[in-house]
C-alpha cells in the first residue's frame, strides 16, 4: 500500500489500448488527492474507454495506472478502490434503494454497526433518507443519480469515476446537482474523474480539465487555463472557438504581423515564430468600438469593420456574427446582453470592431 | 383497413383457441362415453403419474443446473469456435427425439457407454434411461432459454458490482442469479413441461414396459397399442391437466405472457 498522504492520487502514464478499429494512445492523466478532474471530449473520442481501462474492465496493452502509490495496471476491478457511476446508473432492479446502497457498503465486509453508520452518513449527505424503501423504478433521474453515487461511495473508494452523470437530466436538475455534488465531494475529499462532453458542465465542476480528442489527451491543466488558452487549433475548435484563421506570421517594423485572407493582425511584441500559422480569436476578445470614443492601446492596432449578419440573445450573453470587409471572413463575437440594447445591434448594420491583442492565440502549423 | 387488421388478429386467435378447445372437448366426450363401461386401472395411472413427475423433475433440474454455466459462457464471452459450439448445443432442439434416443442407445453399446453403465449403473431399459433421455432432449432448450435470460441482463450491472469490490463469483451469486431468477424459474418450468411430455427418446433408450418405464406418454402409447381407448384418454387428460397447470404457473411467475 502507498503512503496515507497519497490516498486518492491518480497517475496514469502512457495508457494504450486497441479495441477493434479504435485506439487509445499514450493517455496520461494526473490527479491530486481530492481533485475534481473533468475529462472532456466529443462523443466517440475515447472518454468512456479510458474510464473502463482505469476501472480494469478493459485490459490495457501499454502504460501504467497508479492510485495512492499502488500500481493497479493489472489489478482486477474489485481491487482497484475506484467507485463508478455509469451513465445508465445501473441501479440493481431486484433491490430497493437501501439494498442498492448497502450493496456497496457490504463489499467492505465491516461489522453491522459500521455499515449502519456509513449508510446514515451517506443518506444524510446526499439528502435521500426519504427514498430508502423505494423501488429503483420509482425514482426520478436526479434521485437515481444520488442513489448510484451513494452506492459507489458506500464502498469507500479513493477515487470516483462519473461517466456522463447528468446526461439524462433536465437543465434545472442538472444545475442543482452540480452544486450538490461539488459540496458532497468537497466534504468527503474524494478524488473525482468526471466524464462529460458539456463545456458548461466542465467549466462549472472541474478544478482541472483534460481534453481528449481522437483517443489522446490533447491538453490538461487548470480548468480556467484550458478553457481560455486552448493549446492547439483542434482543442480550440472543440471548445467552441470558431474564429480560427489560417495565415502567415512575419516580422514587422514594430512587433509582428500575421497576414490572413482579407485582413492582417499586428502584435506589439515580435512573434516567436514565422511562417504558416493558425490564429484563434476568442469571441470574448472581440470588442465593439463606439464612434468618437478613445480606443485602448491593446485594441488600437487591430481595428476591423464589417456587416452584422446575426445577433443571438442567449440566457446570459449575446453572440453575433460579423462578415468582415475585404476577404469576407466571418467573425464571431460574444458580449454582455446590455450592450445589445446600448448599441441597438441588429442584422444588416455596419459595425466597427477591435481585437484585444493579449487574448489572441497563435499556433504554428 | 384497420378493422380488417384487427379482424384477422382476433379471428385467427379465436379459430386456434376453438380448435384446441374442440380437441379437449372431444377428449371429455370420449371419456364420458367409455369410462362407465371400462374403468381404467388406477394403479397404473398413479404409477405413470408418479414416474413422470419424478423423472421430469430430476431431468429438468439437472438440465437447468447444467445449462446455467453453459448459457452464461455463451452469453458473456467471445471465443474461437463459439458459433460451432452454439450450433452443436442447439442440435437436441431440432433433432427428432427418436433419433436422439437411438444415438443414446448406440452410445451405450460402445466402450465409453459400457464404462459409464459400469460406473453409474444400467441406463438401457431402466428408469435412469428415462431421466437421461429427457435430459438429452431438454438440455438444449434450457441452454437457449437461459442464454436469452442472461443476454437480457446488461453486463454493466456486473461491471459495476466488481468496481464495488465483488469478485466474479460473488457478482454471479449476488447480481446475475437474482436478476435472472424469473427467467430461471420460467426455464425450469418450461423444461419440466417439455420433459414430462417426452416420448421418442424415452422409448428408444428406456423401452416401453408397463409398470416399469411407463411414463404418461409411454402409457398413452401402450394403451392405444392395446386398443384400450378409455385408459389412453385418461392418461391424455392427466398429461393435459399437468401441462396446462405448468404453463399457467409460468405465466403467473413471469408476470407476462411468454
Interface residues (C-beta under 8 A of the other chain):
Chain A: X52 X55 X56 X57 X76 X77 X78 X80 X82 X83 X84 X86 X88 X90 X92 X93 X94 X103 X104 X107 X108 X151 X152 X154 X155 X157
Chain B: X154 X156 X157 X159 X160 X161 X162 X163 X164 X165 X166 X167 X174 X175 X178 X179 X181
